């Protein structure tokens, strides 16, 4: 991957723009360092991202790649994170068009675009770059029990399910730490976080024996960048498909504390592989001690706060009522750091860690 320079992105979401399916697009638009000049999605062309994310995000939606190129796009970013991370066949023509038009192509899919003969040939001809963010480095190290740097505070976001905001919470808490005059650092462990931060490893591609060792290394890098290290969580510990990556993060990062992320109203895991099968999400009061027990098998850690995703709740008053109710139910500081800002939640986390509760 070449050193990061500011790109002008068009983000491809064809037919899938939305907070869940297009979480990569949403994350990059909200937090990324690159300029987003357009979203490419013919099914909603003519609209604007501000309809979904608010007036700060004035990004037009266009129907064709040529329209985005006319707006100055110099890179095409794949904006979805589908189950299994496969490239939709219908998108091949758009990617080929982009490469032949000298646009870089940025992808977080499990399908490595640079390994595709058609795409690699086009890139070689035009000099465009293909970046596969999920391609892991060639380092094979198991965890060695490295102690944390003195003065470092490692916080891991864990969740009740996938795609509910663990990365977003980590980024918001990093912002709160920096705004409080501290040295906050965000540790990206997935493709979207890497696109935002410009570094990291997509840990769901790691060989299982080396997963905890990779997480340990990532935290070490974070400790060189800040004193409050917020590690992006992945999956959920009881998810029928994605629990292994959660376990590797907990045991590899050995966090001083954890923040449990939950989306209000979600009652079943995001899992559609088996018809008529469902996997209920456990109550938060069960998930909290579960995470603490699992962490304690290697290094003691406590869940010190709950971050709620209240995006499906229309009224602020109702969201605040649910926050208060959850706080009472769990006995832990609770808030929605996106909707109401992260300062209150970070303050509670900081107090818990510095007072030795975690």
C-alpha positions in Angstrom: 0.0 0.0 0.0 1.5 3.3 -1.0 1.8 6.1 1.6 -1.6 7.7 2.2 -2.4 10.9 0.3 -5.8 12.5 0.3 -8.0 10.9 -2.4 -11.2 12.0 -3.9 -13.5 9.1 -3.5 -16.6 7.8 -5.2 -18.1 5.1 -3.0 -19.9 2.2 -4.7 -23.0 0.9 -2.9 -25.3 0.0 -5.8 -28.7 -1.0 -4.4 -27.4 -1.4 -0.9 -27.0 2.1 0.6 -28.0 2.1 4.2 -26.5 2.0 7.7 -26.3 -1.8 7.9 -25.4 -3.1 4.4 -23.2 -0.1 3.5 -21.5 0.3 6.9 -18.2 0.7 5.1 -19.5 3.6 3.1 -21.1 5.2 6.1 -18.0 4.8 8.3 -15.7 6.3 5.6 -18.1 9.2 5.0 -18.4 10.0 8.7 -14.8 9.6 9.8 -12.5 9.1 6.9 -9.6 11.5 6.0 -10.3 11.4 2.2 -12.7 13.6 0.4 -15.9 11.8 -0.7 -17.2 13.5 -3.9 -20.1 11.1 -4.6 -21.9 7.8 -3.8 -22.5 5.6 -6.8 -25.9 4.0 -6.5 -28.4 4.2 -9.4 -31.3 3.1 -7.2 -31.2 6.3 -5.2 -29.5 8.7 -7.7 -30.3 12.3 -7.4 -30.5 12.2 -3.6 -27.9 13.3 -1.0 -26.2 11.5 1.8 -27.3 14.3 4.1 -30.8 12.8 4.1 -29.4 9.9 6.1 -26.5 11.3 8.0 -27.4 15.0 8.5 -26.4 18.3 6.9 -22.7 18.0 7.7 -22.4 15.2 5.0 -23.3 16.9 1.7 -22.5 14.1 -0.7 -24.5 13.7 -3.9 -25.6 10.3 -5.1 -25.0 9.7 -8.8 -26.1 7.0 -11.2 -22.9 6.5 -13.3 -19.2 6.4 -12.7 -18.7 9.0 -15.4 -20.7 11.5 -13.3 -18.5 10.9 -10.4 -15.4 11.3 -12.5 -16.8 14.6 -13.7 -17.0 15.6 -10.0 -13.3 14.9 -9.6 -13.2 11.3 -8.3 -9.8 9.7 -8.5 -10.6 6.5 -6.6 -13.4 4.0 -6.4 -14.1 2.6 -2.9 -16.2 -0.6 -2.5 -18.7 0.6 0.1 -20.3 -2.6 1.4 -19.3 -5.4 3.7 -21.5 -8.4 2.7 -21.7 -11.7 4.5 -18.6 -13.6 3.4 -17.0 -10.5 1.8 -17.6 -11.6 -1.8 -17.7 -9.3 -4.8 -21.1 -9.0 -6.4 -20.7 -10.2 -10.0 -22.8 -7.2 -11.2 -20.1 -4.8 -10.0 -17.3 -6.2 -12.1 -18.0 -3.9 -15.0 -17.9 -0.8 -12.8 -14.6 -1.8 -11.3 -13.1 -2.5 -14.7 -14.4 0.9 -15.9 -12.8 2.6 -13.0 -9.4 1.0 -13.5 -9.4 1.8 -17.3 -10.3 5.4 -16.3 -7.1 5.5 -14.2 -9.0 5.4 -10.9 -7.5 3.5 -7.9 -9.8 0.9 -6.5 -10.0 0.4 -2.8 -11.7 -2.8 -1.4 -12.3 -4.3 2.0 -13.8 -7.5 0.6 -12.5 -11.0 1.2 -12.3 -11.3 -2.6 -8.9 -9.9 -3.4 -9.4 -7.7 -6.5 -5.6 -7.5 -7.2 -5.6 -11.3 -7.7 -8.2 -11.1 -10.4 -6.4 -11.3 -13.8 -8.8 -8.9 -15.5 -8.4 -6.3 -12.9 -4.7 -6.7 -12.4 -4.1 -6.4 -16.1 -6.2 -3.2 -16.3 -4.3 -1.7 -13.3 -0.9 -2.6 -14.9 -1.9 -0.9 -18.1 -3.1 2.3 -16.6 -1.0 2.6 -13.5 -4.0 2.5 -11.2 -3.5 1.0 -7.7 -5.7 -1.8 -6.3 -5.7 -1.8 -2.5 -7.1 -5.0 -0.8 -7.4 -3.9 2.8 -8.1 -7.4 4.1 -4.8 -8.7 2.8 -2.9 -9.4 6.0 0.9 -9.0 6.3 3.2 -12.0 6.3 3.8 -12.1 10.0 3.1 -15.3 11.9 3.5 -14.8 15.7 1.5 -16.2 18.5 0.7 -14.0 21.6 3.6 -13.8 24.0 2.0 -12.1 27.0 3.6 -8.8 26.4 2.8 -6.4 29.3 1.2 -3.1 28.4 3.3 0.0 28.4 3.3 1.9 31.7 0.8 4.7 31.6 -1.2 3.1 28.7 -5.0 2.4 29.1 -6.3 -0.1 26.7 -10.1 -0.1 26.1 -11.7 -2.7 23.8 -15.2 -2.3 22.4 -17.2 -5.5 22.5 -20.8 -6.0 21.2 -24.0 -7.9 21.4 -23.9 -8.5 17.7 -22.1 -7.6 14.4 -22.5 -4.3 12.6 -23.9 -2.3 15.5 -21.3 0.4 16.0 -18.2 -1.0 17.8 -15.9 0.9 15.5 -17.9 4.0 15.7 -17.9 3.9 19.5 -14.1 3.5 19.6 -13.6 6.4 17.2 -16.0 8.6 19.3 -14.2 7.7 22.5 -10.8 8.5 20.9 -12.2 11.9 20.0 -13.4 12.5 23.5 -10.0 11.6 24.9 -8.3 14.0 22.6 -10.8 16.8 23.3 -10.1 16.2 27.0 -6.4 17.0 26.4 -5.3 13.4 26.6 -3.5 11.3 23.9 -6.1 9.1 22.4 -5.4 6.5 19.8 -7.7 4.3 17.7 -6.6 0.8 16.8 -8.3 -0.4 13.6 -8.9 -4.2 13.4 -11.2 -4.3 10.3 -11.2 -3.0 6.8 -13.4 0.1 7.4 -11.3 1.2 10.3 -8.2 0.8 8.2 -9.7 2.9 5.5 -10.3 5.6 8.0 -7.1 5.5 10.0 -4.7 4.6 7.2 -3.2 1.6 9.1 -4.1 -1.6 10.9 -4.9 -5.2 10.1 -8.2 -6.8 9.3 -8.0 -9.5 12.0 -10.8 -11.6 10.6 -8.3 -12.8 7.9 -5.7 -14.0 10.3 -4.8 -17.7 10.8 -6.4 -18.6 14.1 -3.1 -19.5 15.8 -1.8 -16.0 15.1 -5.0 -14.0 15.8 -4.2 -13.2 19.4 -0.6 -12.4 18.5 -1.7 -10.0 15.8 -4.1 -8.2 18.3 -1.2 -8.0 20.8 1.0 -6.4 18.1 -1.8 -3.9 17.1 -2.2 -2.8 20.7 1.6 -2.3 20.9 1.4 0.0 17.9 -1.4 1.9 19.5 0.6 2.4 22.7 3.2 4.2 20.6 0.5 6.6 19.4 -1.3 7.5 22.6 -2.0 6.8 26.3 -5.7 6.0 25.9 -6.0 3.2 23.3 -9.4 2.3 21.9 -9.4 -1.0 20.1 -12.1 -1.6 17.5 -14.1 -4.7 18.3 -15.3 -7.3 15.9 -18.2 -9.8 15.9 -19.7 -10.9 19.1 -18.7 -13.6 21.6 -21.8 -15.7 21.1 -22.3 -15.1 17.3 -22.7 -18.4 15.5 -20.4 -17.3 12.7 -18.1 -14.6 14.0 -17.3 -15.5 17.7 -13.7 -16.6 17.1 -12.5 -13.1 16.1 -14.1 -11.6 19.3 -12.3 -14.2 21.4 -9.0 -13.5 19.7 -9.4 -9.7 20.4 -10.2 -10.2 24.0 -7.3 -12.5 24.7 -4.8 -10.8 22.4 -5.5 -7.2 23.5 -5.8 -8.0 27.2 -7.7 -4.8 27.7 -7.8 -2.9 31.0 -11.5 -2.4 30.4 -14.3 -3.2 27.9 -17.2 -1.1 26.6 -20.3 -3.2 25.7 -22.0 -1.9 22.5 -25.7 -2.8 21.9 -28.2 -1.6 19.3 -31.6 -0.8 20.9 -34.4 -3.0 19.6 -32.1 -5.8 18.3 -33.2 -9.2 19.6 -31.6 -11.7 17.2 -28.1 -12.1 15.8 -27.4 -11.0 12.2 -27.3 -14.5 10.8 -29.2 -15.6 7.7 -27.4 -18.7 6.6 -30.0 -21.2 7.9 -33.7 -20.9 6.9 -36.0 -20.6 10.0 -33.1 -20.6 12.4 -32.6 -17.7 14.8 -30.1 -16.9 17.5 -31.5 -14.6 20.2 -29.2 -11.9 21.7 -28.6 -12.5 25.4 -29.7 -9.8 27.9 -27.0 -7.3 28.7 -27.0 -8.4 32.3 -25.8 -11.8 31.0 -23.4 -10.5 28.4 -21.5 -8.3 30.9 -20.3 -11.1 33.2 -19.8 -13.4 30.3 -17.2 -11.1 28.7 -15.5 -10.6 32.1 -15.3 -14.3 32.7 -13.8 -15.0 29.2 -11.3 -12.1 29.6 -10.3 -13.4 33.0 -9.2 -16.7 31.6 -6.1 -14.9 30.4 -6.1 -11.4 32.1 -8.8 -9.8 34.3 -10.8 -7.1 32.7 -14.1 -5.4 33.5 -17.0 -4.1 31.4 -17.1 -0.5 32.7 -19.7 1.1 30.4 -22.5 0.4 27.9 -22.7 2.3 24.6 -26.1 2.2 23.1 -26.9 2.6 19.4 -30.3 4.4 19.5 -30.4 5.2 15.8 -33.8 3.4 15.3 -35.4 5.5 18.0 -36.9 8.7 16.5 -37.3 10.9 19.6 -34.4 12.1 21.8 -36.6 11.9 24.9 -37.3 8.3 24.2 -33.6 7.5 23.6 -32.7 9.2 26.8 -35.3 7.2 28.7 -33.9 3.9 27.3 -30.4 5.0 28.3 -31.5 5.7 31.8 -33.4 2.3 32.0 -30.3 0.5 30.7 -28.1 2.3 33.2 -30.4 1.2 36.0 -30.6 -2.4 34.7 -26.9 -2.9 34.3 -25.5 -0.7 37.0 -23.1 0.8 34.5 -22.7 4.2 32.9 -24.7 4.2 29.7 -25.0 6.6 26.8 -25.3 6.9 23.0 -21.9 8.6 22.1 -23.0 9.3 18.5 -26.3 10.9 19.3 -25.4 12.7 22.5 -21.7 13.0 22.3 -19.0 10.9 23.8 -17.7 13.1 26.6 -20.0 11.8 29.4 -19.3 8.1 28.6 -15.5 8.7 28.3 -15.5 10.5 31.6 -17.1 7.5 33.3 -14.7 5.1 31.6 -11.7 7.2 32.6 -12.8 7.4 36.2 -13.4 3.6 36.3 -10.0 2.8 34.9 -8.0 5.4 36.8 -9.7 4.4 40.1 -8.8 0.8 39.6 -12.3 -0.5 39.1 -11.2 -2.1 35.8 
